[in-house]
Amino acid sequence: MDNRQINLKCEGKGDFDLAMKLAMNRNKTIGYRVHENKLILYWAKSDKMEKLPYEMNIEETINFVWGWLDKNKPLGKEPDHDGHNGQGFHIFNESWGHVFGEWQAFIAIEPIWAMYGK
């Protein structure tokens, strides 16, 4: 399906695994790039991407991105509210499954603040 659209904000490895499995309808990742603390994944060659050392399947891509999320914290000041914060993620694409207008990319992931009220 070419017009698959994803827009999830969650936290935790279990939710992340499910979100990535939904996002990876092409079943492969050949490249990536980081733009404004967002990791963008590619299924087809683009001049903007960094080529991965090998084509990654779903499980390999999940491990790669989860490792990246672990090392990158949300941008901006930690929210001040009546509760506490953790690290979550936002996984998304745009119309027709593109990312920032690129048809070769299939998903973008960014770390976000997960807020927990009392």
C-alpha positions as CSV (number, residue, x, y, z in Angstrom):
1,M,0.0,0.0,0.0
2,D,1.5,3.3,-1.1
3,N,-0.6,5.7,0.9
4,R,0.0,4.3,4.4
5,Q,0.2,7.1,6.9
6,I,1.5,6.7,10.5
7,N,1.5,9.3,13.3
8,L,2.1,7.9,16.8
9,K,3.4,9.3,20.0
10,C,4.1,6.6,22.6
11,E,6.7,5.3,25.0
12,G,8.3,2.0,25.8
13,K,10.0,-0.8,23.8
14,G,6.8,-2.8,23.3
15,D,4.9,0.1,21.7
16,F,8.0,1.0,19.7
17,D,8.3,-2.5,18.2
18,L,4.6,-2.5,17.2
19,A,4.8,0.9,15.7
20,M,7.9,0.0,13.6
21,K,6.3,-3.2,12.4
22,L,3.3,-1.2,11.2
23,A,5.6,1.4,9.5
24,M,7.8,-1.1,7.7
25,N,5.4,-2.3,5.1
26,R,8.3,-2.4,2.6
27,N,10.3,-4.8,4.9
28,K,13.7,-3.3,4.3
29,T,15.8,-0.3,5.2
30,I,18.8,0.7,3.0
31,G,19.7,4.1,4.4
32,Y,19.1,6.9,6.9
33,R,19.7,10.5,7.7
34,V,19.3,12.7,10.7
35,H,17.5,16.0,10.3
36,E,16.7,18.3,13.3
37,N,16.9,15.3,15.8
38,K,14.7,13.1,13.6
39,L,16.0,9.9,12.2
40,I,14.6,9.4,8.7
41,L,14.6,5.9,7.2
42,Y,14.8,5.0,3.5
43,W,13.6,2.1,1.4
44,A,14.9,3.5,-1.9
45,K,18.1,5.3,-2.9
46,S,18.2,9.0,-2.3
47,D,21.0,11.6,-2.6
48,K,20.1,12.8,0.9
49,M,20.6,9.5,2.7
50,E,23.6,7.8,4.3
51,K,23.8,4.3,3.0
52,L,23.7,1.6,5.6
53,P,26.5,-1.0,5.5
54,Y,23.9,-3.7,4.6
55,E,20.1,-3.8,3.9
56,M,18.3,-4.2,7.2
57,N,15.2,-6.2,7.8
58,I,12.5,-5.3,10.3
59,E,14.2,-6.7,13.4
60,E,17.6,-5.2,12.5
61,T,16.0,-1.8,11.8
62,I,14.1,-1.9,15.1
63,N,17.4,-2.5,17.0
64,F,19.2,0.2,15.0
65,V,16.5,2.8,15.7
66,W,16.0,1.9,19.3
67,G,19.7,2.3,19.9
68,W,19.6,5.7,18.3
69,L,16.6,6.7,20.4
70,D,18.5,5.6,23.5
71,K,21.4,7.9,22.7
72,N,19.3,10.9,21.7
73,K,17.1,12.9,24.1
74,P,14.1,15.1,23.3
75,L,14.9,18.6,22.2
76,G,13.8,21.5,24.3
77,K,13.4,22.0,28.0
78,E,11.8,19.3,30.0
79,P,8.1,20.1,30.5
80,D,7.1,21.5,33.9
81,H,3.8,20.1,35.0
82,D,2.1,18.3,37.9
83,G,3.7,14.9,37.3
84,H,6.9,13.5,35.9
85,N,8.4,13.1,32.5
86,G,10.1,10.2,30.7
87,Q,11.4,9.7,27.2
88,G,9.0,8.7,24.5
89,F,9.0,8.7,20.7
90,H,7.1,10.1,17.8
91,I,7.0,8.0,14.7
92,F,5.4,9.5,11.6
93,N,5.2,10.0,7.9
94,E,3.2,12.2,5.6
95,S,0.7,11.8,2.7
96,W,1.4,8.8,0.5
97,G,3.9,7.5,3.0
98,H,6.5,10.2,2.2
99,V,8.7,11.9,4.7
100,F,9.4,15.6,4.3
101,G,8.4,15.3,0.6
102,E,10.8,12.4,-0.1
103,W,9.1,9.4,-1.7
104,Q,12.3,7.3,-1.0
105,A,11.9,7.7,2.8
106,F,9.2,5.8,4.6
107,I,9.3,6.9,8.2
108,A,10.8,9.4,10.6
109,I,11.3,8.9,14.3
110,E,12.1,11.5,17.0
111,P,12.5,11.4,20.7
112,I,9.8,13.3,22.6
113,W,9.0,14.0,26.2
114,A,6.5,11.5,27.6
115,M,4.4,13.2,30.3
116,Y,2.8,11.4,33.2
117,G,0.3,13.2,35.3
118,K,-0.4,12.4,39.0
